[in-house]
Amino acid sequence: MVKKIIKIGLIVSLLGLFAGTIGYLYVSSGPKPIKYETDSATVMNIVLKTVATGSVQPRKEVTIKSSVSGVVDKIYVVAGESVKVGQLIARIRIIPNMASLNNAETNFNKAKISFSDAEQEFQRYQKLFQDKLIADAEYNRYLVAYNRAKEDLNASENNLQIVKEGAIKNSSTSSNLIRSTVNGMVLDVPIKEGSFVIESNTFNEGSTIAAVADMNDMIFKGMVDESEVGKIKEGMMLELLIGAIEDKKFTAELEFISPKGITEEGAIKFEIKAALKLSKNEFIRAGYSANADIVYDKKDSVLAINENLVQYSGDSVFVEIETKPFMFEKRLIKTGISDGINIEVLSGVKLGEKIKNAQVCLLYTSPSPRD
């Protein structure tokens, strides 16, 4: 009897185990729900802006050139020093051209001979005129010749002095003395004492003695991509981030947009210039690299969602709102401005509603062939 009971129990257990296995396989073979990541609409500020890369430069930078050729004899300024108009920057020791020097000396000697002859004739006829032996007209002829010879001698002497030393004797100006033409700060002195310099002329811009700029009037010069240049205009305010000055933003006013683009790294870009707003105590060095944020539209405290939540079908824009766990309904929405990450929602979504992100699936199992 006991054996019979044990046998029946084993049979029942085996049948139960078999039924459980069949049930488990049936359940596990069915499709599992697809679980999507959800997000909610929030209130935020949306800013539309473009970024221009460039550098900070003085608005007016002047290069001081040499007007004579020669060797730098003395430099009177260093980079970083402030100078005034007319302040002496350098002195050039002229090395005269031998052909020019020879011509100048020859002309001077000829002028001396002519003057000596004219002076003797004038003195002789002056005595005759004083004795009333010749007429006024004849005397005046020799007086004019004497004065002409005197002026020719002075001119030839001055020309010889210029060729030799670059200046006229007893003159307040000298071509071998290089002076600043503007007020400002010396940015660079690229030459050294003993260096040879070339004069500035119609065929050669000449050697640069120094670069002088007004460091109180600085501008940002940068480049903007062609896809963004149509969205900006003169008068817009820029937020400037200078790499060398951390944790500080500067403001600048856009005042120039180039009418012609240039090819840079395979893209068409346009140059822009913006005037920096600096206080009296702020000093920015020329050549600092900087990035400028140009804000061309901004909305504060608007309802917005991540752009990944938005779906498109033809001209329709919609999102999928979670109504129950794993259940969503499509809802058309109207959108406003977008900064490329977040987009403004004008209607169709309420604050706090869960919205499906169709691009992010947390769990997915393919349906069984039975289904």
ROGU-131430 format. One record per residue: residue number from 1; x, y, z of N, C-alpha, C in turn. Coordinates in pm, whole numbers, padded with zeros to 5 digits, m for minus. Example, Ala and Ser with C-alpha at 12.3 -4.5 7.8 and 13.67 -1.06 7.14 Angstrom:
<pts>
 mitor     nu     nv     nw    cau    cav    caw     cu     cv     cw
     1  01319 m00569  00780  01230 m00450  00780  01320 m00330  00780
     2  01285 m00225  00708  01367 m00106  00714  01290  00003  00787
</pts>
This chain:
<pts>
 mitor     nu     nv     nw    cau    cav    caw     cu     cv     cw
     1  00083 m00121  00000  00000  00000  00000  00087  00126  00000
     2  00189  00120  00083  00281  00236  00091  00353  00257 m00041
     3  00391  00146 m00101  00459  00157 m00230  00369  00219 m00334
     4  00243  00183 m00327  00148  00239 m00425  00133  00389 m00407
     5  00129  00434 m00281  00115  00578 m00253  00238  00654 m00304
     6  00355  00596 m00278  00481  00661 m00322  00484  00670 m00474
     7  00439  00563 m00537  00438  00563 m00684  00346  00671 m00739
     8  00227  00683 m00676  00132  00787 m00722  00191  00926 m00699
     9  00258  00945 m00585  00320  01076 m00556  00426  01113 m00658
    10  00508  01015 m00695  00612  01043 m00794  00551  01082 m00929
    11  00443  01009 m00963  00379  01040 m01092  00322  01181 m01091
    12  00256  01216 m00980  00198  01352 m00969  00307  01458 m00974
    13  00420  01432 m00907  00532  01529 m00908  00588  01548 m01048
    14  00602  01435 m01117  00655  01446 m01252  00561  01522 m01343
    15  00428  01493 m01326  00331  01566 m01407  00333  01716 m01376
    16  00346  01752 m01246  00353  01893 m01208  00477  01962 m01264
    17  00591  01890 m01255  00715  01947 m01309  00706  01967 m01458
    18  00644  01870 m01526  00627  01882 m01670  00538  02000 m01707
    19  00427  02013 m01631  00335  02125 m01658  00403  02260 m01632
    20  00481  02266 m01525  00552  02391 m01494  00652  02427 m01602
    21  00723  02324 m01652  00822  02351 m01758  00753  02403 m01883
    22  00637  02336 m01917  00563  02381 m02035  00516  02525 m02016
    23  00467  02559 m01897  00420  02695 m01871  00532  02798 m01880
    24  00647  02761 m01825  00761  02854 m01829  00807  02880 m01972
    25  00815  02769 m02049  00857  02786 m02188  00758  02867 m02267
    26  00629  02851 m02236  00527  02928 m02308  00539  03077 m02277
    27  00556  03104 m02149  00566  03247 m02110  00693  03310 m02166
    28  00804  03236 m02155  00932  03293 m02199  00940  03305 m02350
    29  00860  03226 m02422  00865  03235 m02568  00784  03352 m02622
    30  00703  03417 m02539  00624  03531 m02583  00708  03657 m02593
    31  00661  03760 m02664  00736  03886 m02679  00746  03961 m02548
    32  00862  04013 m02518  00880  04095 m02400  00858  04242 m02437
    33  00808  04319 m02346  00782  04461 m02375  00912  04538 m02402
    34  00901  04632 m02495  01014  04719 m02525  01009  04838 m02429
    35  01112  04856 m02354  01114  04965 m02256  01200  05078 m02311
    36  01140  05197 m02326  01211  05314 m02377  01247  05410 m02264
    37  01353  05486 m02287  01389  05592 m02194  01292  05708 m02213
    38  01253  05770 m02106  01161  05885 m02114  01225  06007 m02051
    39  01174  06121 m02090  01220  06248 m02037  01099  06339 m02026
    40  01114  06451 m01954  01002  06543 m01932  01039  06682 m01981
    41  00937  06761 m02012  00956  06900 m02050  00994  06981 m01928
    42  01083  07076 m01946  01127  07162 m01837  01127  07307 m01882
    43  01132  07396 m01785  01139  07541 m01813  01286  07580 m01814
    44  01330  07642 m01920  01470  07680 m01933  01484  07802 m02024
    45  01606  07852 m02031  01640  07961 m02123  01704  07901 m02247
    46  01660  07945 m02363  01717  07897 m02489  01786  08014 m02558
    47  01911  07994 m02590  01991  08098 m02653  02041  08048 m02787
    48  02014  08126 m02892  02065  08095 m03025  02189  08180 m03048
    49  02298  08116 m03074  02422  08190 m03091  02514  08118 m03187
    50  02610  08193 m03236  02716  08135 m03317  02849  08176 m03256
    51  02950  08098 m03280  03081  08123 m03221  03179  08162 m03331
    52  03248  08273 m03308  03352  08319 m03402  03487  08307 m03333
    53  03583  08249 m03403  03718  08235 m03348  03807  08342 m03409
    54  03897  08394 m03329  03986  08499 m03380  04083  08543 m03274
    55  04117  08671 m03275  04214  08725 m03181  04184  08872 m03155
    56  04246  08923 m03049  04231  09063 m03010  04349  09142 m03065
    57  04319  09250 m03137  04422  09331 m03201  04396  09480 m03176
    58  04501  09562 m03180  04478  09707 m03174  04409  09755 m03301
    59  04321  09852 m03287  04253  09905 m03405  04353  09975 m03499
    60  04445  10050 m03440  04543  10123 m03520  04684  10079 m03480
    61  04750  10012 m03570  04888  09972 m03549  04972  10027 m03663
    62  05075  10104 m03630  05157  10172 m03729  05298  10118 m03724
    63  05352  10085 m03840  05492  10043 m03848  05577  10163 m03888
    64  05677  10192 m03808  05768  10304 m03834  05880  10255 m03925
    65  05892  10318 m04043  05993  10277 m04141  06111  10375 m04143
    66  06220  10328 m04199  06338  10413 m04216  06330  10487 m04349
    67  06362  10616 m04347  06361  10695 m04470  06499  10700 m04536
    68  06598  10639 m04473  06733  10634 m04530  06790  10493 m04513
    69  06889  10462 m04594  06959  10335 m04581  07085  10356 m04497
    70  07118  10258 m04417  07237  10269 m04335  07239  10164 m04226
    71  07312  10192 m04122  07328  10101 m04009  07266  10165 m03886
    72  07192  10084 m03809  07130  10135 m03687  07239  10168 m03586
    73  07248  10295 m03555  07352  10342 m03463  07306  10338 m03318
    74  07177  10372 m03293  07127  10377 m03156  06976  10357 m03157
    75  06926  10276 m03063  06782  10255 m03043  06745  10315 m02908
    76  06640  10396 m02906  06605  10471 m02785  06482  10418 m02712
    77  06414  10319 m02767  06293  10267 m02704  06299  10115 m02696
    78  06213  10058 m02611  06198  09913 m02601  06050  09878 m02610
    79  06020  09753 m02641  05880  09708 m02650  05812  09726 m02514
    80  05688  09777 m02518  05613  09803 m02396  05619  09945 m02349
    81  05707  10025 m02408  05722  10165 m02368  05621  10253 m02442
    82  05565  10350 m02373  05472  10445 m02434  05551  10559 m02499
    83  05507  10599 m02619  05576  10706 m02691  05475  10810 m02737
    84  05525  10930 m02764  05445  11040 m02816  05486  11070 m02960
    85  05401  11146 m03029  05433  11187 m03166  05561  11270 m03165
    86  05655  11234 m03252  05780  11307 m03262  05890  11256 m03172
    87  05858  11159 m03083  05960  11107 m02993  06063  11026 m03071
    88  06189  11044 m03035  06298  10977 m03105  06297  10828 m03075
    89  06303  10748 m03181  06301  10603 m03168  06438  10542 m03199
    90  06501  10590 m03304  06632  10534 m03341  06711  10635 m03422
    91  06842  10614 m03427  06931  10697 m03510  07005  10606 m03607
    92  07007  10647 m03733  07070  10568 m03840  07202  10633 m03881
    93  07306  10553 m03889  07434  10602 m03942  07437  10572 m04091
    94  07439  10679 m04169  07427  10664 m04314  07558  10616 m04375
    95  07546  10520 m04463  07660  10476 m04545  07633  10526 m04686
    96  07697  10635 m04728  07662  10697 m04856  07698  10612 m04976
    97  07618  10626 m05080  07647  10563 m05208  07763  10637 m05273
    98  07862  10561 m05317  07985  10625 m05367  07960  10708 m05491
    99  07871  10661 m05579  07843  10737 m05701  07772  10868 m05667
   100  07675  10860 m05576  07602  10981 m05535  07694  11077 m05462
   101  07782  11023 m05379  07876  11108 m05306  07972  11178 m05401
   102  08019  11104 m05501  08111  11164 m05598  08042  11275 m05677
   103  07919  11254 m05720  07845  11357 m05794  07821  11480 m05708
   104  07785  11456 m05581  07759  11569 m05491  07885  11652 m05468
   105  08000  11585 m05450  08126  11658 m05429  08165  11735 m05555
   106  08144  11674 m05671  08177  11742 m05797  08090  11866 m05816
   107  07961  11853 m05791  07871  11968 m05805  07906  12078 m05706
   108  07947  12038 m05586  07985  12138 m05486  08111  12213 m05529
   109  08208  12141 m05581  08331  12206 m05627  08303  12300 m05745
   110  08217  12258 m05838  08180  12345 m05950  08109  12470 m05901
   111  08024  12454 m05802  07951  12569 m05748  08046  12666 m05680
   112  08149  12614 m05613  08246  12703 m05549  08323  12785 m05653
   113  08358  12719 m05762  08431  12790 m05869  08342  12897 m05930
   114  08220  12864 m05959  08127  12960 m06020  08100  13076 m05925
   115  08087  13046 m05795  08061  13152 m05698  08181  13244 m05685
   116  08301  13185 m05684  08421  13268 m05673  08433  13364 m05792
   117  08404  13315 m05912  08410  13399 m06032  08302  13507 m06027
   118  08182  13470 m05989  08073  13567 m05983  08098  13672 m05875
   119  08163  13630 m05766  08191  13725 m05657  08294  13830 m05703
   120  08398  13785 m05774  08499  13879 m05822  08439  13979 m05921
   121  08357  13932 m06015  08291  14021 m06111  08199  14120 m06041
   122  08126  14071 m05941  08034  14158 m05870  08110  14267 m05795
   123  08221  14231 m05727  08297  14331 m05652  08356  14437 m05745
   124  08402  14395 m05863  08459  14492 m05957  08352  14589 m06008
   125  08238  14536 m06047  08132  14623 m06100  08062  14702 m05989
   126  08068  14650 m05868  08012  14727 m05758  08093  14855 m05735
   127  08225  14845 m05745  08310  14963 m05729  08286  15063 m05841
   128  08269  15011 m05964  08242  15099 m06076  08106  15169 m06059
   129  08010  15094 m06003  07877  15152 m05981  07883  15261 m05875
   130  07963  15237 m05770  07976  15338 m05665  08044  15465 m05717
   131  08133  15448 m05815  08199  15565 m05877  08116  15626 m05987
   132  07995  15574 m06006  07900  15624 m06108  07957  15613 m06248
   133  08027  15504 m06273  08084  15484 m06405  07999  15388 m06490
   134  07906  15314 m06430  07817  15225 m06505  07673  15251 m06463
   135  07581  15208 m06548  07438  15230 m06520  07384  15124 m06423
   136  07266  15154 m06368  07204  15062 m06273  07174  14926 m06336
   137  07131  14928 m06462  07092  14803 m06526  07210  14707 m06538
   138  07326  14762 m06574  07442  14675 m06588  07488  14623 m06452
   139  07481  14706 m06349  07519  14664 m06214  07426  14554 m06162
   140  07298  14574 m06188  07200  14474 m06140  07222  14338 m06206
   141  07270  14337 m06329  07295  14210 m06396  07401  14129 m06322
   142  07505  14191 m06275  07612  14123 m06203  07569  14089 m06059
   143  07481  14173 m06004  07431  14144 m05869  07345  14016 m05871
   144  07259  14003 m05973  07176  13883 m05986  07262  13759 m06008
   145  07365  13770 m06091  07453  13657 m06116  07526  13614 m05989
   146  07564  13713 m05908  07632  13682 m05781  07538  13609 m05686
   147  07415  13656 m05674  07318  13593 m05584  07284  13450 m05630
   148  07272  13433 m05760  07245  13298 m05812  07359  13202 m05778
   149  07480  13247 m05797  07596  13163 m05768  07603  13128 m05620
   150  07563  13224 m05536  07564  13200 m05392  07461  13093 m05354
   151  07342  13103 m05413  07237  13004 m05384  07275  12866 m05437
   152  07338  12863 m05556  07382  12733 m05609  07486  12670 m05517
   153  07574  12751 m05461  07675  12699 m05370  07610  12642 m05243
   154  07513  12716 m05190  07445  12667 m05069  07371  12537 m05098
   155  07304  12530 m05214  07228  12410 m05250  07319  12290 m05266
   156  07431  12309 m05334  07523  12197 m05355  07587  12153 m05224
   157  07612  12249 m05134  07669  12213 m05004  07567  12132 m04921
   158  07441  12177 m04924  07337  12103 m04852  07317  11963 m04909
   159  07322  11951 m05041  07306  11820 m05105  07420  11727 m05065
   160  07542  11779 m05058  07656  11698 m05015  07639  11655 m04870
   161  07586  11745 m04787  07564  11712 m04646  07459  11602 m04630
   162  07354  11609 m04713  07248  11508 m04708  07302  11372 m04748
   163  07383  11369 m04854  07438  11242 m04901  07529  11182 m04795
   164  07606  11266 m04726  07701  11217 m04627  07634  11177 m04496
   165  07546  11265 m04446  07495  11247 m04311  07343  11236 m04302
   166  07274  11259 m04414  07129  11248 m04412  07059  11368 m04356
   167  07127  11479 m04338  07065  11599 m04282  07137  11722 m04335
   168  07063  11834 m04331  07120  11962 m04370  07183  12028 m04249
   169  07294  12090 m04270  07363  12158 m04160  07273  12266 m04100
   170  07272  12273 m03966  07194  12373 m03892  07043  12358 m03915
   171  06999  12235 m03945  06856  12210 m03966  06799  12139 m03843
   172  06669  12168 m03812  06603  12106 m03696  06556  11964 m03726
   173  06552  11927 m03852  06509  11793 m03891  06625  11718 m03954
   174  06620  11585 m03936  06726  11501 m03991  06665  11369 m04034
   175  06693  11326 m04156  06634  11204 m04208  06691  11079 m04143
   176  06805  11090 m04078  06863  10972 m04013  06815  10955 m03869
   177  06730  11047 m03822  06669  11035 m03690  06526  10987 m03709
   178  06494  10866 m03664  06362  10806 m03681  06275  10841 m03561
   179  06161  10904 m03589  06072  10948 m03482  05934  10884 m03497
   180  05863  10873 m03385  05729  10815 m03386  05632  10909 m03455
   181  05543  10852 m03535  05442  10931 m03606  05307  10931 m03536
   182  05292  10850 m03428  05165  10841 m03356  05192  10828 m03206
   183  05089  10855 m03127  05094  10826 m02984  05055  10681 m02962
   184  05118  10615 m02867  05081  10477 m02839  05189  10402 m02765
   185  05180  10270 m02772  05276  10182 m02706  05359  10109 m02811
   186  05486  10096 m02785  05575  10022 m02874  05548  09873 m02856
   187  05498  09809 m02962  05468  09666 m02956  05590  09580 m02988
   188  05672  09629 m03078  05784  09546 m03122  05893  09635 m03181
   189  06018  09598 m03155  06134  09663 m03217  06213  09551 m03283
   190  06186  09522 m03410  06244  09403 m03474  06391  09415 m03512
   191  06449  09534 m03497  06590  09551 m03536  06677  09564 m03411
   192  06806  09549 m03433  06903  09566 m03325  07009  09667 m03368
   193  07078  09723 m03271  07186  09815 m03303  07294  09742 m03383
   194  07335  09803 m03492  07431  09741 m03581  07367  09675 m03702
   195  07234  09663 m03701  07165  09603 m03815  07159  09701 m03932
   196  07161  09647 m04053  07150  09729 m04173  07004  09747 m04208
   197  06966  09868 m04244  06827  09897 m04281  06822  09958 m04420
   198  06707  09937 m04486  06686  09987 m04622  06581  10097 m04616
   199  06602  10201 m04693  06509  10314 m04693  06377  10278 m04762
   200  06272  10347 m04721  06140  10328 m04781  06129  10414 m04906
   201  06088  10352 m05017  06073  10425 m05143  05958  10365 m05223
   202  05943  10409 m05346  05831  10364 m05429  05845  10217 m05470
   203  05964  10162 m05461  05986  10023 m05502  06005  09928 m05384
   204  06021  09983 m05264  06049  09901 m05146  05985  09967 m05024
   205  05914  09886 m04944  05848  09945 m04825  05946  09980 m04715
   206  06070  09936 m04729  06172  09973 m04632  06173  09884 m04508
   207  06276  09900 m04429  06291  09821 m04306  06204  09880 m04196
   208  06143  09792 m04118  06060  09835 m04004  06149  09859 m03883
   209  06139  09978 m03830  06217  10012 m03711  06140  09974 m03585
   210  06009  10002 m03583  05928  09970 m03466  05781  09965 m03507
   211  05700  09897 m03426  05554  09893 m03443  05492  09961 m03322
   212  05406  10060 m03348  05343  10139 m03241  05192  10131 m03257
   213  05120  10111 m03145  04974  10099 m03151  04912  10162 m03028
   214  04784  10204 m03046  04706  10256 m02935  04639  10138 m02865
   215  04688  10103 m02746  04638  09986 m02675  04510  10014 m02597
   216  04461  10136 m02602  04334  10169 m02538  04216  10150 m02632
   217  04243  10122 m02757  04139  10102 m02857  04162  09966 m02923
   218  04101  09862 m02865  04123  09725 m02910  03999  09673 m02980
   219  04018  09583 m03076  03908  09520 m03147  03930  09370 m03152
   220  03819  09298 m03168  03825  09153 m03192  03810  09130 m03342
   221  03902  09054 m03399  03897  09017 m03539  03880  08866 m03547
   222  03772  08821 m03610  03746  08678 m03618  03678  08640 m03748
   223  03645  08510 m03759  03584  08457 m03879  03453  08388 m03842
   224  03351  08407 m03928  03219  08347 m03909  03187  08264 m04032
   225  03130  08145 m04010  03094  08056 m04120  02981  08117 m04204
   226  02980  08084 m04333  02880  08140 m04423  02737  08103 m04384
   227  02717  07991 m04316  02582  07951 m04276  02529  08038 m04162
   228  02617  08111 m04094  02576  08193 m03980  02581  08342 m04009
   229  02654  08382 m04113  02678  08525 m04133  02549  08601 m04166
   230  02450  08534 m04226  02325  08601 m04258  02239  08630 m04137
   231  02271  08570 m04021  02191  08587 m03900  02243  08700 m03811
   232  02358  08756 m03845  02415  08861 m03760  02415  08994 m03834
   233  02427  09102 m03759  02430  09235 m03818  02509  09329 m03728
   234  02550  09441 m03785  02626  09540 m03709  02544  09591 m03591
   235  02613  09613 m03480  02546  09662 m03361  02517  09555 m03258
   236  02526  09427 m03296  02503  09318 m03201  02614  09316 m03096
   237  02579  09273 m02976  02678  09262 m02869  02735  09120 m02866
   238  02864  09110 m02843  02935  08983 m02837  02985  08959 m02695
   239  02986  08833 m02655  03052  08792 m02531  03186  08729 m02569
   240  03292  08789 m02519  03426  08750 m02561  03494  08670 m02451
   241  03546  08555 m02489  03623  08470 m02398  03766  08466 m02447
   242  03857  08518 m02367  03999  08522 m02403  04069  08408 m02332
   243  04138  08326 m02410  04200  08207 m02355  04299  08235 m02243
   244  04372  08344 m02252  04476  08374 m02153  04420  08436 m02026
   245  04293  08478 m02029  04231  08541 m01911  04114  08454 m01870
   246  04133  08373 m01769  04031  08278 m01728  03924  08343 m01641
   247  03804  08282 m01644  03693  08321 m01557  03654  08467 m01572
   248  03666  08519 m01692  03624  08657 m01715  03574  08672 m01857
   249  03460  08738 m01871  03403  08764 m02002  03410  08912 m02033
   250  03437  08943 m02160  03441  09081 m02206  03328  09101 m02307
   251  03283  09223 m02317  03179  09256 m02414  03239  09334 m02529
   252  03181  09316 m02646  03228  09387 m02765  03108  09412 m02855
   253  03114  09521 m02929  03005  09557 m03020  03047  09532 m03164
   254  02968  09450 m03233  02997  09416 m03372  02984  09540 m03459
   255  03090  09574 m03532  03087  09696 m03612  03124  09673 m03759
   256  03166  09552 m03794  03203  09529 m03935  03185  09382 m03968
   257  03120  09357 m04084  03108  09222 m04142  03157  09231 m04285
   258  03256  09152 m04318  03317  09160 m04450  03214  09127 m04559
   259  03211  09205 m04667  03119  09174 m04778  03167  09060 m04866
   260  03290  09014 m04843  03345  08907 m04926  03401  08797 m04838
   261  03365  08672 m04870  03413  08558 m04795  03545  08506 m04850
   262  03617  08433 m04767  03742  08371 m04809  03735  08222 m04774
   263  03811  08142 m04847  03813  07998 m04823  03915  07968 m04715
   264  03866  07904 m04608  03953  07868 m04495  03919  07727 m04452
   265  04016  07638 m04463  03999  07497 m04427  03881  07435 m04501
   266  03867  07469 m04628  03764  07410 m04712  03625  07469 m04697
   267  03610  07573 m04616  03479  07637 m04595  03490  07786 m04623
   268  03377  07846 m04663  03374  07989 m04687  03344  08060 m04556
   269  03430  08153 m04519  03412  08228 m04395  03425  08378 m04422
   270  03363  08456 m04332  03362  08601 m04345  03427  08663 m04222
   271  03508  08764 m04246  03575  08832 m04136  03480  08929 m04067
   272  03488  08937 m03936  03411  09033 m03859  03506  09110 m03767
   273  03463  09231 m03727  03539  09312 m03631  03442  09367 m03528
   274  03485  09366 m03402  03401  09416 m03294  03486  09497 m03197
   275  03433  09610 m03154  03506  09699 m03063  03489  09652 m02919
   276  03600  09633 m02849  03597  09587 m02710  03558  09702 m02618
   277  03478  09668 m02516  03441  09764 m02413  03532  09738 m02292
   278  03631  09822 m02273  03727  09804 m02165  03719  09920 m02067
   279  03739  09889 m01941  03747  09995 m01840  03889  10051 m01839
   280  03907  10158 m01763  04037  10225 m01762  04147  10137 m01703
   281  04110  10049 m01613  04210  09967 m01546  04237  09834 m01617
   282  04163  09805 m01723  04181  09679 m01794  04284  09694 m01906
   283  04373  09598 m01914  04477  09598 m02018  04480  09460 m02083
   284  04468  09457 m02215  04471  09333 m02291  04586  09341 m02391
   285  04666  09239 m02393  04781  09236 m02483  04737  09203 m02625
   286  04806  09260 m02720  04774  09236 m02860  04808  09093 m02899
   287  04717  09030 m02975  04742  08896 m03025  04681  08785 m02943
   288  04612  08817 m02831  04545  08713 m02754  04443  08641 m02842
   289  04441  08508 m02837  04337  08434 m02908  04207  08443 m02828
   290  04095  08446 m02899  03966  08464 m02831  03854  08399 m02911
   291  03747  08364 m02842  03624  08315 m02902  03512  08410 m02867
   292  03431  08444 m02966  03321  08538 m02944  03188  08466 m02964
   293  03102  08475 m02862  02965  08423 m02873  02875  08536 m02923
   294  02816  08515 m03041  02727  08615 m03099  02584  08568 m03080
   295  02511  08631 m02992  02373  08593 m02961  02279  08667 m03054
   296  02206  08592 m03139  02112  08658 m03230  01966  08628 m03198
   297  01939  08545 m03098  01802  08526 m03049  01811  08461 m02912
   298  01714  08497 m02824  01716  08444 m02688  01576  08448 m02630
   299  01536  08340 m02561  01408  08336 m02492  01431  08282 m02352
   300  01376  08354 m02254  01394  08316 m02114  01270  08246 m02061
   301  01293  08144 m01977  01187  08075 m01903  01077  08023 m01996
   302  01114  07942 m02092  01016  07883 m02184  01012  07732 m02162
   303  00898  07669 m02197  00884  07525 m02188  00961  07462 m02304
   304  01050  07369 m02273  01135  07310 m02377  01162  07165 m02346
   305  01195  07092 m02451  01232  06951 m02439  01358  06926 m02520
   306  01420  06811 m02491  01537  06772 m02567  01496  06737 m02710
   307  01580  06776 m02806  01545  06752 m02947  01537  06603 m02980
   308  01599  06517 m02899  01591  06372 m02924  01450  06317 m02905
   309  01365  06391 m02834  01229  06344 m02808  01134  06376 m02922
   310  01175  06464 m03013  01088  06510 m03120  01098  06415 m03239
   311  00980  06381 m03297  00975  06295 m03415  00904  06371 m03528
   312  00939  06335 m03650  00886  06406 m03767  00826  06305 m03863
   313  00715  06349 m03922  00651  06269 m04026  00593  06367 m04128
   314  00664  06382 m04241  00621  06481 m04339  00634  06619 m04279
   315  00523  06693 m04280  00520  06827 m04222  00478  06825 m04075
   316  00449  06708 m04022  00400  06697 m03884  00516  06681 m03787
   317  00501  06746 m03672  00598  06734 m03563  00523  06678 m03443
   318  00570  06568 m03384  00496  06508 m03275  00592  06445 m03175
   319  00534  06411 m03060  00606  06336 m02958  00514  06223 m02912
   320  00571  06129 m02839  00492  06018 m02785  00488  06031 m02634
   321  00366  06054 m02581  00346  06074 m02439  00309  05940 m02373
   322  00371  05912 m02259  00341  05788 m02187  00208  05803 m02113
   323  00111  05719 m02147 m00020  05720 m02081 m00028  05614 m01971
   324  00031  05496 m01998  00041  05388 m01902  00179  05326 m01916
   325  00222  05244 m01822  00352  05178 m01838  00362  05102 m01970
   326  00464  05133 m02048  00493  05074 m02179  00389  05110 m02285
   327  00308  05210 m02258  00205  05251 m02355  00219  05402 m02381
   328  00223  05436 m02511  00244  05575 m02549  00142  05615 m02654
   329  00111  05743 m02657  00023  05796 m02760  00093  05912 m02831
   330  00071  05920 m02961  00131  06028 m03039  00052  06157 m03016
   331  00127  06269 m03008  00062  06397 m02989  00136  06503 m03072
   332  00060  06573 m03156  00120  06678 m03237  00158  06796 m03148
   333  00269  06857 m03180  00316  06973 m03103  00357  07086 m03197
   334  00363  07207 m03143  00417  07322 m03214  00547  07363 m03145
   335  00646  07387 m03225  00779  07418 m03170  00820  07560 m03203
   336  00913  07610 m03122  00968  07744 m03143  01115  07736 m03178
   337  01196  07816 m03111  01338  07821 m03143  01412  07702 m03083
   338  01526  07672 m03142  01608  07560 m03097  01753  07601 m03099
   339  01827  07556 m02998  01971  07582 m02994  02052  07462 m03040
   340  01982  07364 m03099  02049  07243 m03146  02048  07130 m03046
   341  02019  07160 m02920  02009  07057 m02816  01868  07054 m02758
   342  01819  07170 m02722  01683  07183 m02668  01599  07267 m02762
   343  01467  07235 m02764  01377  07305 m02854  01254  07353 m02774
   344  01211  07473 m02805  01096  07531 m02737  00967  07463 m02784
   345  00876  07434 m02688  00746  07375 m02720  00638  07480 m02694
   346  00567  07518 m02800  00463  07619 m02787  00330  07557 m02743
   347  00301  07435 m02787  00177  07368 m02748  00191  07219 m02771
   348  00107  07140 m02699  00104  06996 m02718  00164  06917 m02605
   349  00243  06981 m02520  00309  06912 m02410  00292  06995 m02283
   350  00268  06924 m02173  00257  06990 m02044  00378  06959 m01958
   351  00402  07048 m01866  00516  07031 m01776  00501  06904 m01694
   352  00602  06820 m01691  00601  06697 m01612  00560  06573 m01687
   353  00498  06585 m01804  00458  06467 m01881  00581  06392 m01931
   354  00571  06257 m01925  00683  06174 m01969  00675  06152 m02120
   355  00784  06176 m02185  00791  06169 m02331  00892  06063 m02371
   356  00853  05978 m02467  00939  05868 m02510  01055  05919 m02595
   357  01169  05866 m02564  01288  05887 m02647  01302  05765 m02736
   358  01254  05775 m02859  01254  05659 m02948  01394  05617 m02989
   359  01491  05702 m02963  01628  05670 m03005  01703  05588 m02902
   360  01648  05581 m02778  01716  05506 m02672  01624  05397 m02621
   361  01657  05272 m02646  01579  05156 m02601  01657  05086 m02491
   362  01597  05076 m02371  01667  05016 m02259  01665  04864 m02264
   363  01555  04803 m02315  01545  04656 m02320  01465  04618 m02442
   364  01519  04525 m02519  01448  04483 m02640  01471  04334 m02662
   365  01361  04262 m02684  01369  04120 m02718  01285  04095 m02843
   366  01340  04029 m02942  01265  04005 m03065  01146  03915 m03039
   367  01034  03937 m03106  00917  03850 m03092  00949  03708 m03139
   368  00880  03614 m03081  00903  03475 m03121  00841  03449 m03256
   369  00886  03348 m03327  00828  03316 m03458  00681  03282 m03448
   370  00638  03236 m03326  00498  03200 m03310  00408  03322 m03328
   371  00457  03440 m03294  00376  03559 m03306  00391  03623 m03442
</pts>
